[in-house]
Amino acid sequence: MIQFNQTEIGYKQTLLKIDSLNLQEGKVYALVGRNGVGKSTLLQSMTKLIPLISGDIRYEDISLKNLSRNQLARLIAFVESKFDGVEFLSVLDYLMLGRAPYTSLTGKLSETDKTFVNEISEELQINYLLSKSTTEISDGERQICSVARALIQETPIILMDEPTAFLDFINRQKLLELLIKIAAEKQKCIVLSTHDIDLCLENQLTFLIASRGIVVKESCTKKTELINYFSR
């Protein structure tokens, strides 16, 4: 699904290096590491928002360098760490933006599109928010709406920058369970950066550990195993 090959990520200087890494469909990966290590930079580089310093990332055997913006929009949905809302933009209109890669130049949604938006809204239990402005709801509610928009975009890959940051424990668990279910049932590859290590361990996620300039994939079962990586 996603292949890294001698990939170096950063700005003017390399923050993270990934020699060889393959991420599979049907799984949720937890990207973890200390503050400032480059987790957000990695996710943004995977969406072409930040150019790679060197190497390559391939999606379904197509190089990131060769993908157009429209192709990327149908391949990857990205949830940023925080959405502050937009004045006069309703939650419903915000969610409908997730269908933009599939609409005509007029931007008109089909009845199938509208039905899909309603289905995801029901699944995430945000129907009561649809008529509200995105600036009138709480940080946690906006974060759930951001996740919903990504699901509505209906891409095989979803990247999330700390999607549980503004949620309480119950909603963090519910969201993670939903992502695991969606990844397995719809064969999506989901990568989320997080500091919520305990929750990821409880749900047996595979870890992408960013430490000392490299990223490694590990199936950790104990918190001490992760701490050992960070302490190196």
C-alpha positions, 0 to 999 in steps of 0.5 A: 500500500505505502512504500518508503525507500531511502526517504529523507524528510524535513525542511532544509535539513533532514528531520527523519530518515526511513530507509525501507518501510512498508505499510499495509492496508487494513491496519491502523498505525500509531506514529509516536515520538517526542515533541519536535521529532518530526511527526507532523512533518512526516505526515505533511510530506506524505501528502506532498505539502512538504517536498521530500529532501530525498528518496521516494514514497510510493502509493500502490506502486505509484511515486508520490512525485508523479501524483497530481493534486486531484489524484492525491485527493482521491488517494489520501485524506488528511486530518490536521491537528486542529480545525478552528472552524470557518465563520458562516460555514456549517458543519454539513457544508464542511462535511460535504467538502469531503466529496469535492474530489468526485464532483463536477466543476459545479461542485454539485453533490449527487443524491448518492453523495448526500446519502453517504454524508448522512451515513457517516454523520450517523455513524459518528453520531454528529447529526445534531451538529449538521446545522450549526456553524463550525465556529459555534461548536467545541474543539472536540466536536470540530475534531470529530467533524474533521475525522468525519470529513476524511471518511467522507472523502472515501480514500484508501489512505487516511493520515491523521495528526493527533486526532484524539487530542481534544477528545475525552477518554470515552470518545478517544476510545470510541474513535480508535475502535471506529478507525480500527473497524473501518481499516479492517472492513474497508481495507484502508491504511490509517496512520495517526500521530499520537501521544496517547500511548496507553490507548494504542497499546490497549488496542494493539496498534502497530507503532511507527516510532520516530526517534533519533532521526529514524522511523521504525515499525514495531509491534510493542506490547509494553510501554517500557519497550517504547520508552526504551526507544525514546531513551536511546 
